């Protein structure tokens, strides 16, 4: 039995078109997910690169874990019980570490501080100072304008945020978050 005789021309065209689209999407996905250290090779003469695509940097889970552990260790050295959260540029949690004895509210506060810092590319302590001029910023869902959130920046753009919560002051939380950022540079 010949499968081509049983399958209509329209069905073969749909399947073939779907296959071409899937291959093209895979190729574009590989190109878009490339490393910032090695930019994509220029398009061969006569070939146009896909419009509307841009490369971005992201923290790996390993790097985010190392940064979170550094922040948690710094807090532990000062007998502070905190939670540390690292989110990506879009606010999605990459790593959450809740230290021994950290309060039940600390993990959510750490996540919101990390999200806020990544969203505005500024520390949450700086943003808290801006509330005097723009008090409605505090109404934005998911944000928290207390010290302890710091952006992770590459080439001037935020790629992640680190939030720490649970110490008795936002200044301490932010100090520990900055230790996490510093661990990424080592």
Secondary structure as GFF3:
##gff-version 3
##sequence-region A 1 186
A	DSSP	alpha_helix	3	6	.	.	.	ID=ss1
A	DSSP	alpha_helix	9	32	.	.	.	ID=ss2
A	DSSP	alpha_helix	61	77	.	.	.	ID=ss3
A	DSSP	beta_strand	83	88	.	.	.	ID=ss4
A	DSSP	beta_strand	93	98	.	.	.	ID=ss5
A	DSSP	alpha_helix	106	120	.	.	.	ID=ss6
A	DSSP	alpha_helix	124	130	.	.	.	ID=ss7
A	DSSP	three_ten_helix	135	139	.	.	.	ID=ss8
A	DSSP	beta_strand	149	154	.	.	.	ID=ss9
A	DSSP	beta_strand	157	165	.	.	.	ID=ss10
A	DSSP	alpha_helix	170	185	.	.	.	ID=ss11
###
